[in-house]
Amino acid sequence: MSEVPDNLSYTKDHEWMLIDDDGRVRVGITDYAQDALSDVVFMELPEIGSKFSEGDVMAVAESVKAASDIYAPVSGEIVEVNDKLEESPELINESPYEFGWMVVMISDNTLKNTLDSESYRKLID
């Protein structure tokens, strides 16, 4: 069974978000998504300063199975990327919620299209 932490918000596209008090949104893919992808071997991440609208493709995860688009869960600007994924993309598989995060965004829009942990569990069950 996939791990679904209660302190995160989720999308139907299997991204997770951790929102801090400053409006910064840390984004990654869920345990369910990394398991479906299998071994991630390469990550194409956006550059700091890139701007995305909610639903835009912002990154690509390449695994031994396929390449998978990662969508912006909110509209905003990339202010940080997880550079460790360039050398160690397997962190997404090993630790999707702690060390395998992908980007941090600044967003001023509300999280209206997100799921809480209970709703996300129902989606993947």
HUTACOR-V770079 format. One record per residue. N is the residue number from 1. D_FIRST is the distance of its C-alpha to the first C-alpha in Angstrom with 2 decimals. Layout:
N&D_FIRST  N&D_FIRST
//
This chain:
1&0.00  2&3.79  3&6.62  4&9.21  5&12.44  6&14.88  7&17.90  8&17.31  9&18.29  10&16.62  11&18.12  12&17.44  13&17.89  14&14.81  15&17.03  16&16.79  17&19.99  18&21.32  19&24.79  20&27.39  21&30.64  22&32.68  23&30.85  24&29.20  25&25.81  26&23.51  27&21.34  28&18.54  29&15.71  30&12.14  31&9.31  32&8.33  33&12.07  34&12.63  35&10.21  36&12.11  37&15.31  38&14.97  39&17.59  40&19.43  41&23.10  42&25.03  43&24.88  44&27.68  45&27.92  46&30.56  47&33.60  48&34.28  49&36.37  50&34.79  51&34.43  52&31.97  53&31.71  54&28.47  55&26.90  56&28.87  57&27.41  58&27.57  59&25.86  60&24.70  61&21.94  62&22.99  63&20.71  64&21.57  65&20.47  66&22.14  67&23.38  68&21.54  69&23.29  70&22.09  71&23.67  72&25.41  73&23.64  74&27.03  75&30.63  76&32.02  77&33.21  78&31.43  79&32.68  80&30.54  81&28.53  82&26.40  83&28.91  84&26.85  85&24.76  86&28.00  87&28.27  88&24.64  89&22.37  90&19.73  91&19.12  92&16.98  93&14.54  94&15.13  95&15.20  96&14.51  97&15.37  98&18.17  99&20.13  100&18.83  101&20.25  102&22.73  103&25.50  104&27.08  105&28.98  106&31.68  107&31.42  108&33.59  109&31.97  110&29.76  111&26.08  112&26.75  113&24.24  114&21.14  115&18.25  116&17.28  117&13.76  118&13.84  119&15.18  120&12.74  121&9.72  122&12.04  123&12.78  124&9.52  125&8.63
//
